[in-house]
Amino acid sequence: MSKLKKIFIAGGAGFIGSHLSHSFTELGHEVMVYDGNIQYFYPASKLSIKSINYRQNILLKDCKIVRGSTLDISDLRRNIIEFKPDYIINLAALPLAVTAVKNSEEAFKSILNSTHNFMEILRDINFCSKYVHISSSMVYGDFQSNPNPEDASKNPKEIYGSIKLASEYIVKGYAQRYAINTAIIRPSAVYGPTDCNYRVLQIFLEAAINNQEIIANNPESNFLDFTYVKDIALGINKITLNETANMECFNVTYGNARSLNDVLNILNSHFKNLKFKVTNKSGFYPKRGTLDISKAKKIVDFKPQYNLEDGIREYIDFLKS
């Protein structure tokens, strides 16, 4: 086995972060989770509280957890210098496009100011081998091809994608000027156990479990590259530890877009009395589809394990357990 590493994960107590942290500790690596607090962007349900407890008691049980804000550069620098990580992963940001619209100032600070703080620290230290920046597929705006590659045009249509794209430019500028090894990762439509921020699949599944009506907007034409949380954790893990995945940008998704209609059909096989209503509202979300993950497959041997059917089945098992 390769030498065990020290990994600093900002936002490591969150949805993706907790699964990612667990993926490293399972391999024996030492993980410091640096997180401000467990914050709900929507009212907490019983299932959300269960998810938070699972993160803390199962996924993060072998991590060193430090409460801190990436907006406090002095505290951030102090913890990084004391821990001396081999790798830094930045997941600390307001998590959703819809919340970025409602909380644009917080989105700006949590994404751009945090990124700037990390790069200012990285220019002055020499023990960190790589900085991994978690961006978003929303930077592309409307997808121009199917599948959509990393070098596709980027024309975000909303606040979240615009701020995420700006953060990528900050990372690239510092990386080139100060020879900082970096990797940028663009996920898409992540779902799975312990999600508490009411992404679409959490909304659908909790409604189905509670025998409530699901509202599906344009289900036949609304396609997303749904990515199970264990797969995004696997991809970030592999890119972080890979020696050659430096100064690169990666799409990390399942690599096959599915429609909301597909989701409803899968749920219908699990819930006999599924109730749903179709709407046809226009929104600010860009037209999306499949992302090209061939680069991640080639460079780090990324092989996502969960198609939508398998991911939803495991997610339902977690929510019902």
N, C-alpha and C positions, 0 to 999 in steps of 0.2 A: 504493500500500500504506500502511496505517496505520502510525503511528510504532512502531518496535520497542520492546519492553518488557523490563524486568528481572524475572525470576520466581524466587522462592525456594521450593524444594520440599523440605519435610521428609519423609524417607522416600522420596526420589527414586531411590534405588538398588534399591528393591524391585520386585516384580512389576508392579503397576500404575504405580508411580512412574517406572520406567525407560522404559516406553512413553510415558507422559505427557511426560517430559522430552524425549524424542526428537521428539514432536509439536510442541513449541515451538521446538526448535533447527532443525528442518526449515523453519520459517517465518522463521528468522533472529533470533529472540528470544534474549536472554542468560539462561542458566539456572544458578543455583547449586543443586546437590544437597547437602542437609545430611542426613547419615545416619550412624548409629552404627557399624554394621558389617553385613556380609552374614551374616545369621544363619539357620541351618537350624532349623526346628522339628521336623524328622524327619531320619533318617539320609540323607546325601547319596548319590544314585545317580550313575552316569555321565551320565545325561541331565540331572540337576540341575546337575552341574558344567559341562556344556556350556551350560546355560541361563545360569548366572552369567557365564561367559566371554562369551557373546553380549551380555548386558547391558552389561558393562564395555567391550568392544571395539567394539561397534556402536552400541547405543542411547545410551550415555552419552559417546561419544567427544568430543562438542563441548560438554560441560558442565563447569563448574567444580565439582569435588567436594570437599567439606569434611567431614571426619569429626567428628561431634559428636552429643551427646545432647540431645533436647528437654527432658529432665528437669533439665539444667543451665541454669538461667535466665540466669546471667551470660554463659556462652559463647554461648547462643542470642541474647541481646540484642546482644552484641558483633558477631556475624556479620551480624545483620540491619541494624544501624546502619552497619557498614562497607560492606555491599553496596547498601543503600538500594533494596530491591525495590519495583516498582510493585504487585506482587501476591505474596501468600503463600498457599501451598497446604499443608495439613497432612494428610499421609498416614502420619505416623509413629505407628504403633500396632501392638500385637500383632494379627495379621491374621485369625484364624479363631475361630469360635465354639467349636469343640472344644478348641482350645488355651487359650481363656479359662477353660474349666471346669477344666483341669488346672493352669493357671497364673493363678489369679484375682488374686493380688496384683500380678503383672506386668501383667495386663490393666488393672487399676485405675490403676496408675501411668502406663503408657504412653498410656492414653487420656485419663483425667481430669486428671492432673497436667500432662501436656503441653499439653492444651487451656488450662488455667488459666494456664500460663506464657506462651503466645502472647497471650492476651487481656490479661494484665498489661503486656506489652510494647506491644501495639497501642494501649492507652489513652494511652501516653506519646509516640507518634511521629505525625508528620503527613505522611509521604511515601508511605505504603502506601495504594493506592486501594481494595483489597479483600482480605479474608481468606476463603479457600475451605476449608470444613471437610468432610472426607470421613467420613460416618457409615455407616449400613448399613440395608438393608431389614429387618433383624432387629428393628428398633425397633417394628415393627407387631405382632409376635406373630402369631397366626392372622389371615390376611387376611379382612376382613369383606365385601369385594366383589371383583368381577372385571371390569375391572381395578381395582386398589387405588390410590386417589389419595393425594396428599401429606397431605391433611387427614383421612385415615381415622383411626380410633381407634388408640391406641398402647398395647399391653399386652404387652410382651416376656415371653417364657416362659423365658428362660435368662439367664445372666450377661452374655454378650457384648452382646446387644441392650439389656439394662438399662443397662450402662455407656455404650454408645453414645448412648442416649437422654439420659442424664444429661449427657453432653458437649454435646449439642445445647442443653440448657437453659443451660449455662454460656455458650455462644456467644451465645445470644439475650439473656441478661441483660446481658452486657457490651455487646453491640451497641446495645441500647436505651438503656442508661445513658450510654454514651460516644460515641454516634453513629458506630459503626464499621460500614462497609459489609461485609456478610458474605453468603456463599451457602453453604447446606448441601446436600450431595449424598448421595443414598442409592442405592448400587449393589446389584446382586444377582447371585450365582452367576457371578462373573467367571471366565473360562477363556482359555487360549491359550498361545502360546509364552513360555517362560522361567518359567512357574509352577513353584515349587519347594516349595510348602507342602502338597501332596497334597490339593487340592480334588478333588471327585468325578470330574471329567473327566480330570484328570491321572492319577488312580488307574486309571480305566478304560482310557485310551489306553496307558499304559505296560504294563499287564497284557496288553493285546491285542498290542502290539508284541513282547513277550517270550513270547508264546504261553502265558500263564498264565490261570488261571480268574478271571473277574470275578464279584464278589459284588454283586448288585443287590438293595437292600432296597425292597420294595413298589414295583416299577418301574411298575406300571400306574396307581397313585394318587399317586406322588411327582412333583409338578410343580414346576419351577423356571423362573424367567425368566432363562435362560442368556444371558450378555452377553459377547461377544468382547472381549478386552482392548483392541483398537484402537478399538472403539466407545466404551468407557468413557473412554479417553484423549481421544477426539474430543469427547465430551460435556463433560468437565471443562475442556478447552481452550476450548471455545466459551463456557461459563458464566463462566470466569475473565476472558476478554477482552471480554465483552459489557458495555456501559455501563449497561444497564437491569436486568441480573440481580443486583440488590442487595437484601439483606434478604429473600431468597426461599429456599425449600427445593424441591429438585428430585429426582424419581425419574429416574435415568439408567440405563436397561436397554435390552434389545432391544424390550421391549414385547409379548412373546408367549410365555407359558410353554409349556414342552414337558416331557413325561414322561421318566423314566429309560428307559422302554420305547422311546420314540422314539430316545434315544441309542443303545440296543443295536441297534436296526434300522439306524441309520446306520453304526455300526461294523461290522455284519454285511456291509454292502455293500463295506467296505474290507478286511476280514480274512476270508478264506474259511473258516478253521477256528476261528472265534470260540467261545470256551468261557465259559459263564457259569452261575451258580447264583442262583436267586431265594430270598430270605429274607423273612420277614414280622415283623421285630422292631419293637417300639414304641420310640421315642426321645424326646429332649427337644426336637427341632426343631419349630417351629410349622408349621401347615398354610399353605403358600404357593401362589402362582400368578402371574398376570400383574400387573405394575405399570403404572399409568397414566402415560405419558410425554408426555401432550398439552401440559403446561405447558412442558417443555423444547423441544418441537417449536415451540410458538407464540412463546416469548420469545427463544430463541437459534437457532431453525431447526435443531434437532438432528435428524439423519436417520441412524439406525444403518444400517450397510452390510452386516453379516454375519448372515444367518440361521444356524441351527444347522448345517445341512448345509455351508454355505460355511466357517463357522468351524472346524468339525472337520476339513474337508479341508485347510485351510491349516495347522492345528495338527499334523496327521499329517505333512504335508510337512516341517515344521520338525523334528519329532522324528526323521524318517527321513533327513534330509539329512546 
